[in-house]
């Protein structure tokens, strides 16, 4: 890709309209100063002293953060949260980010999923301790499922892409990714052939039909061979993409770390190269930033292979942001492109 072409694509992102669907989490870092440790009088156990915190939208919200950083024109959050403090915090975050959260419903019996991340702060470094996970463990009610399906159908007429973030580590009916929702997404894709309906799924990529699929190579190996330890090469990645495409009949994208991204569109398979970086890396959020970069570029007029390269550029930026779930701006992507040439 020429630099002028990349600039042209990035300039078009300001007109992109996207709906982000999935389970929305709060990522909450709690920064602890060990010099302020106190001994609890009640338990005789050290009480850590939190001196600062950082709160971000997580899970589906992580991808949404990246769309915002890239400058997407209109962003809609579609999903469900609880009627609790974390849900209030999440709505406040989305408002600050100028995200339309009118289709983010509140479920009275839900817990807004939260990752609490205690982090010890030292003079010249930080060390994250054991994460505390507060997942929602309540099944979506039939009425709330119908409401979300209605929201998805409504928003499909107003956006260029519906992006689905399926964060489930195993197939489960908890959260918003239910069998009914999966079926509804398939129907929407069939009814709207020019709409990009895209799913990134950790554990259930093989359950989707009619959607553009994205997963990493380990998830692909699990879906196709039920064996993540299987030796793999470019031909294996291509085979996995072809296997998954037989069900979805849409494009398949398989990220493969430093080896690049395998993209199957029609009968054409291309291994889009990764962007080489030096120094320490943190892969947290890399797949999410890749998704946002790729879909933003695709909706701005790039073909799927060009879009995957933009996604790889975005991921190369975020993996260099140590100790946080990073994002990439358009300026970051241009800089990464120039450095890779």
C-alpha positions as MATLAB code, in Angstrom:
seq = 'XXXXXXXXXXXXXXXXXXXXXXXXXXXXXXXXXXXXXXXXXXXXXXXXXXXXXXXXXXXXXXXXXXXXXXXXXXXXXXXXXXXXXXXXXXXXXXXXXXXXXXXXXXXXXXXXXXXXXXXXXXXXXXXXXXXXXXXXXXXXXXXXXXXXXXXXXXXXXXXXXXXXXXXXXXXXXXXXXXXXXXXXXXXXXXXXXXXXXXXXXXXXXXXXXXXXXXXXXXXXXXXXXXXXXXXXXXXXXXXXXXXXXXXXXXXXXXXXXXXXXXXXXXXXXXXXXXXXXXXXXXXXXXXXXXXXXXXXXXXXXXXXXXXXXXXXXXXXXXXXXXXXXXXXXXXXXXXXXXXXX';
ca = [
       0.000    0.000    0.000;
       1.239    3.487   -0.843;
       1.260    6.182    1.838;
      -1.165    8.311   -0.191;
      -3.643    5.425   -0.307;
      -3.378    4.925    3.454;
      -3.993    8.635    4.013;
      -7.019    8.513    1.709;
      -8.501    5.618    3.676;
      -7.847    7.242    7.051;
      -9.419   10.500    5.897;
     -12.620    8.591    5.133;
     -12.977    7.215    8.668;
     -14.624   10.440    9.855;
     -17.710    9.411    7.862;
     -17.896    5.835    9.168;
     -20.994    4.814   11.149;
     -20.636    1.748   13.354;
     -22.688   -0.106   15.966;
     -20.730   -1.992   18.635;
     -22.621   -4.937   20.128;
     -21.600   -7.286   22.933;
     -21.095   -7.515   26.666;
     -19.835   -4.213   28.033;
     -17.456   -4.353   30.969;
     -15.769   -1.827   33.214;
     -11.978   -2.096   33.490;
     -11.063   -0.514   36.811;
      -7.425   -0.125   37.819;
      -6.945    0.542   41.540;
      -3.502    2.003   42.231;
      -2.072    1.056   45.627;
       0.750    2.800   47.501;
       2.499    0.115   49.584;
       4.180    2.790   51.717;
       0.731    3.568   53.109;
      -0.142   -0.007   54.177;
      -2.290   -0.161   57.312;
      -3.001   -3.061   59.608;
      -6.731   -3.627   59.887;
      -7.872   -3.553   63.511;
     -10.787   -5.845   62.683;
      -8.909   -8.591   60.804;
      -5.248   -8.028   61.695;
      -4.562   -8.233   57.929;
      -2.827   -5.531   55.916;
      -5.302   -3.106   54.325;
      -3.960   -1.764   51.037;
      -4.494    1.951   50.457;
      -5.883    2.964   47.069;
      -4.520    6.384   46.105;
      -5.791    6.638   42.528;
      -7.893    4.780   39.974;
      -8.393    4.579   36.230;
     -11.696    3.464   34.722;
     -12.250    2.454   31.098;
     -14.918    0.683   29.101;
     -13.876   -2.944   28.636;
     -14.724   -6.040   26.549;
     -17.008   -4.676   23.787;
     -16.094   -1.270   25.183;
     -12.417   -1.893   24.419;
     -13.180   -2.085   20.708;
     -15.387    0.963   21.050;
     -12.471    2.873   22.646;
     -10.401    2.096   19.560;
     -13.117    3.271   17.166;
     -13.237    6.548   19.089;
      -9.462    6.953   18.995;
      -9.470    6.389   15.238;
     -12.061    9.116   14.766;
     -15.042    7.112   13.518;
     -17.875    9.511   12.721;
     -20.812    7.937   14.555;
     -20.588    5.174   17.150;
     -23.515    3.379   18.765;
     -23.227    1.134   21.825;
     -25.717   -1.750   21.808;
     -25.864   -4.183   24.721;
     -26.938   -4.492   28.344;
     -25.655   -3.394   31.746;
     -26.865   -3.564   35.329;
     -28.620   -0.916   37.379;
     -25.607   -0.355   39.631;
     -22.680    1.962   40.236;
     -20.518    0.400   37.542;
     -23.369    0.780   35.060;
     -23.580    4.485   35.970;
     -19.816    4.831   35.497;
     -19.995    3.139   32.104;
     -22.740    5.419   30.835;
     -20.743    8.441   32.033;
     -17.688    7.178   30.154;
     -19.640    6.675   26.947;
     -21.182   10.133   27.206;
     -17.732   11.656   27.620;
     -16.599    9.727   24.518;
     -19.618   11.071   22.579;
     -20.935    7.558   21.995;
     -24.666    7.088   21.433;
     -25.691    4.756   24.268;
     -29.444    4.988   23.713;
     -29.517    1.297   22.734;
     -27.569    0.161   25.797;
     -30.343   -1.258   27.956;
     -30.407   -1.560   31.755;
     -31.337   -4.951   33.214;
     -32.541   -4.634   36.792;
     -31.308   -8.062   37.953;
     -27.894   -7.823   36.295;
     -24.440   -6.971   37.556;
     -22.467   -4.686   35.247;
     -19.428   -6.911   34.536;
     -16.252   -5.442   35.996;
     -12.572   -6.334   36.014;
     -10.996   -4.869   39.136;
      -7.240   -4.598   38.653;
      -5.329   -3.864   41.870;
      -1.972   -2.411   40.865;
       0.950   -1.767   43.214;
       2.607    1.532   42.446;
       6.302    1.847   43.218;
       8.700    4.709   42.663;
       9.736    3.664   39.151;
       7.375    0.848   38.268;
       3.939   -0.710   38.697;
       2.932   -4.319   39.259;
      -0.578   -5.594   38.661;
      -1.849   -8.012   41.312;
      -4.516  -10.721   41.047;
      -7.487   -9.419   39.062;
     -10.927   -9.519   40.672;
     -13.606  -10.514   38.157;
     -17.234   -9.592   38.719;
     -19.006  -11.267   35.804;
     -22.700  -11.058   35.124;
     -24.067  -14.533   35.733;
     -27.709  -13.843   34.923;
     -29.442  -15.045   31.778;
     -30.955  -12.373   29.548;
     -34.723  -12.282   29.983;
     -36.922  -12.994   26.936;
     -38.234   -9.421   26.973;
     -34.728   -7.920   27.092;
     -33.581  -10.274   24.325;
     -36.481   -9.106   22.124;
     -35.622   -5.482   22.865;
     -31.977   -5.975   21.864;
     -32.994   -7.772   18.667;
     -35.270   -4.847   17.850;
     -32.414   -2.419   18.516;
     -30.097   -4.413   16.243;
     -32.647   -4.430   13.436;
     -33.273   -0.718   13.832;
     -29.594    0.241   13.891;
     -28.827   -1.961   10.874;
     -30.545    0.655    8.699;
     -28.381    3.500   10.010;
     -24.803    2.188   10.063;
     -22.092    0.855    7.783;
     -21.159   -2.011   10.122;
     -22.394   -3.942   13.114;
     -19.395   -5.258   15.043;
     -20.013   -8.087   17.499;
     -17.577   -8.726   20.340;
     -18.173  -12.236   21.679;
     -15.985  -12.388   24.793;
     -17.325  -15.724   26.073;
     -14.552  -18.144   26.977;
     -17.015  -20.972   26.573;
     -20.436  -21.203   25.002;
     -22.942  -19.889   27.520;
     -26.345  -18.228   27.610;
     -25.185  -15.669   30.176;
     -24.833  -12.137   28.865;
     -26.162  -10.741   25.603;
     -24.745  -13.346   23.199;
     -27.662  -15.782   23.270;
     -28.750  -18.312   20.631;
     -31.634  -15.990   19.763;
     -29.277  -13.051   19.276;
     -26.893  -15.145   17.135;
     -29.810  -16.181   14.920;
     -31.035  -12.576   14.676;
     -27.598  -11.353   13.607;
     -27.544  -13.965   10.852;
     -30.965  -12.815    9.646;
     -29.859   -9.167    9.649;
     -26.804  -10.034    7.539;
     -28.951  -11.894    5.008;
     -31.484   -9.057    4.778;
     -28.738   -6.434    4.424;
     -26.129   -7.857    2.009;
     -24.286   -4.513    1.770;
     -24.005   -4.179    5.550;
     -20.806   -5.433    7.178;
     -21.877   -7.674   10.055;
     -18.677   -8.849   11.715;
     -18.009  -11.018   14.738;
     -14.853  -11.560   16.778;
     -15.437  -14.636   18.928;
     -13.169  -16.362   21.427;
     -14.874  -19.693   21.862;
     -17.848  -19.907   19.519;
     -16.652  -18.730   16.113;
     -18.021  -21.880   14.485;
     -21.591  -21.160   15.645;
     -22.080  -18.094   13.433;
     -23.522  -18.075    9.913;
     -23.662  -15.318    7.279;
     -21.305  -13.026    9.238;
     -17.747  -11.951    8.509;
     -15.664  -13.953   11.003;
     -12.528  -12.970   12.883;
     -10.572  -14.996   15.425;
      -6.950  -15.683   16.302;
      -5.082  -18.757   15.129;
      -5.539  -20.656   18.417;
      -9.286  -20.079   18.343;
      -9.356  -21.220   14.711;
      -7.454  -24.408   15.543;
      -9.897  -25.105   18.366;
     -12.921  -24.515   16.120;
     -11.623  -26.666   13.263;
      -9.495  -29.374   14.903;
     -10.462  -29.103   18.607;
      -6.709  -28.909   19.222;
      -4.988  -25.634   20.082;
      -1.630  -27.397   20.384;
      -1.662  -28.582   16.792;
       1.369  -27.515   14.765;
       0.406  -24.862   12.272;
       1.751  -23.063    9.226;
       0.311  -20.826    6.522;
      -1.409  -23.772    4.831;
      -3.082  -24.731    8.115;
      -4.310  -21.172    8.620;
      -5.668  -21.166    5.080;
      -7.399  -24.507    5.652;
      -9.014  -23.173    8.837;
     -10.248  -20.101    6.986;
     -11.706  -22.236    4.187;
     -13.353  -24.557    6.731;
     -15.007  -21.645    8.543;
     -16.046  -19.979    5.300;
     -18.070  -23.039    4.271;
     -20.474  -22.183    7.075;
     -20.456  -18.410    7.020;
     -20.071  -17.865    3.233;
     -18.463  -14.533    4.120;
     -14.912  -13.284    4.562;
     -12.790  -14.929    7.264;
      -9.936  -13.200    9.092;
      -7.484  -15.136   11.276;
      -4.826  -13.206   13.182;
      -1.545  -15.071   13.616;
       0.608  -12.886   15.856;
       3.931  -11.816   14.421;
       3.247  -13.989   11.357;
       0.528  -11.640   10.145;
      -3.187  -11.988    9.413;
      -4.729  -14.584    7.124;
      -7.611  -13.142    5.077;
      -9.895  -15.274    2.922;
     -12.257  -13.348    0.644;
     -14.042  -15.353   -2.005;
     -11.436  -17.776   -3.330;
      -8.524  -15.451   -2.586;
      -6.369  -16.043    0.501;
      -3.698  -13.520    1.494;
      -1.379  -13.567    4.479;
      -1.218   -9.847    5.270;
       2.132   -9.163    6.959;
       2.398   -8.098   10.577;
       4.156   -4.843   11.418;
       7.482   -5.495   13.109;
       8.152   -3.677   16.378;
      11.134   -3.618   18.710;
      11.381   -3.594   22.477;
       8.927   -4.936   25.064;
       5.317   -5.534   24.043;
       1.970   -6.018   25.777;
      -0.592   -7.806   23.589;
      -3.563   -6.812   25.783;
      -6.217   -5.380   23.490;
      -4.259   -5.997   20.296;
      -7.049   -8.005   18.689;
      -9.612   -5.361   19.588;
      -7.562   -2.530   18.087;
      -6.993   -4.682   15.005;
     -10.762   -5.078   14.649;
     -11.413   -1.345   14.986;
      -8.656   -0.443   12.525;
      -9.760   -3.011    9.978;
     -13.494   -2.270   10.120;
     -12.945    1.506   10.133;
     -10.768    1.199    7.027;
     -13.129   -1.213    5.292;
     -16.127    1.048    5.840;
     -14.034    4.005    4.633;
     -13.528    2.335    1.241;
     -10.578   -0.029    1.670;
     -10.832   -3.549    0.315;
     -10.625   -6.311    2.918;
      -6.900   -6.902    2.373;
      -6.033   -3.208    2.656;
      -8.255   -3.034    5.712;
      -6.408   -5.920    7.363;
      -3.133   -4.057    6.899;
      -4.603   -0.995    8.604;
      -5.751   -3.305   11.402;
      -2.239   -4.722   11.735;
      -0.837   -1.181   11.892;
      -3.278   -0.309   14.696;
      -2.337   -3.455   16.616;
       1.376   -2.678   16.247;
       0.764    0.641   17.990;
      -1.219   -0.743   20.912;
       1.154   -3.611   21.749;
       3.846   -1.037   22.495;
       1.679    0.599   25.172;
       2.824   -1.372   28.204;
       0.597   -1.972   31.218;
      -2.666   -0.738   29.735;
      -5.248   -1.528   27.095;
      -3.943    0.784   24.409;
      -5.527    2.507   21.446;
      -4.223    3.913   18.161;
      -4.946    7.249   16.527;
      -4.678    8.023   12.823;
      -1.397    9.837   13.488;
      -0.099    6.724   15.274;
      -0.987    4.579   12.275;
       0.772    6.906    9.827;
       3.841    6.901   12.064;
       3.812    3.090   12.289;
       3.469    2.869    8.498;
       6.407    5.229    7.938;
       8.555    3.290   10.423;
       7.789   -0.007    8.686;
       8.852    1.183    5.230;
];
